[in-house]
């Protein structure tokens, strides 16, 4: 839960680096919350859950993009590689592989190694 809150605290911080743990814990908790809200809407058909789902989803787009950007920085790549996900058929898989890769164990152009801090 701490990694999730750390990402939200760095709401629009696109500079620096993010460890794999920070990225994947945020992604996991994000997935659970979005799935739960959508499931509540589908099972109860209460419009409030749908609007809550939309508000949460759109409210966390920037932190999701920012942590992905920082994760790519940790691997030594520019955050612009995020847009490789837009390539049809293979782009999403390619982006997933980049995000899942190990970070550089030393300081790089984007900052010091987050594991050392």
Beta strands, then each sheet from edge to edge (+ up, - down):
end
